[in-house]
Amino acid sequence: MLQLQDLHAFYGLSHVLHGVSFAVAPGEIVALLGRNGSGRSTCAKAIMGLCQASGRVSWKGQALLGRKPYQIAHAGIGYVPEDRAIFPGLTVHQNLLLGCKRGQRDPRWTFDEVYQLFPRLKDRQHTPAGVLSGGEQQMLTLSRTLMGDPQLVLVDEPTEGLAPQVVEMVAQALRVLQARGVSVLLIEQKLTIALAISDRVLVMGHGRIVFDDTPRALAEAAGVRAEWLEV
């Protein structure tokens, strides 16, 4: 479905990704782990056309590098950025409306369905997004992405700064996405959520993939965790 081959990414003269290769299969949750500065977020931005990149990124057999971000989104890839990027002066409902693609037919996700996924948003649908809590803003950002009916969602640090009960709510929502056939690339720093919901785990270090295996294999790989994940 999504395949990266020898992907390099740059910010000006700064070379961040050094030959990253991996794939995400249909209906799969893949966790991309690593310490801050390892290149995880840059990987998502390179896929979405938000930074300079070389190599190959293919989506259902079609090359993505060189396409505009909106073209990549229309191809079926959704992006939930780390900074959430809500529109604070618009209501929850208006933010969701901005996620809809023009000319969508029979979308997989409707307003009622995202409100069912996150009932808090339904209760606050007429509230300006800027006054929502951090957890509610994270729910809104994920829901807005779903309104575009993606087949794959790149989710960057969705649990950062959230209370444990909200973290579990987000994790459950990602499980629902998978049950409905949506693939997920979960960029995380927390090992617990990644091991709990992912089918496969990638660990990134210094802009390279240094581990690619099952959650169980990572749980048993104390050396990998000590070198690349633990502080």
Secondary structure, DSSP 8 states (H G I E B T S, - for coil): -EEEEEEEEEETTEEEEEEEEEEE-TT-EEEEE--TTSSHHHHHHHHTT-SEEEEEEEETTEE-TTS-HHHHHHTTEEEE-TT----TTSBHHHHHHHTS-TT--S-S--HHHHHHH-HHHHHTTTSBGGGS-HHHHHHHHHHHHHTT--SEEEEESTTTT--HHHHHHHHHHHHHHHHTT-EEEEEES-HHHHHHH-SEEEEEETTEEEEEE-HHHHHH-HHHHHHHT--
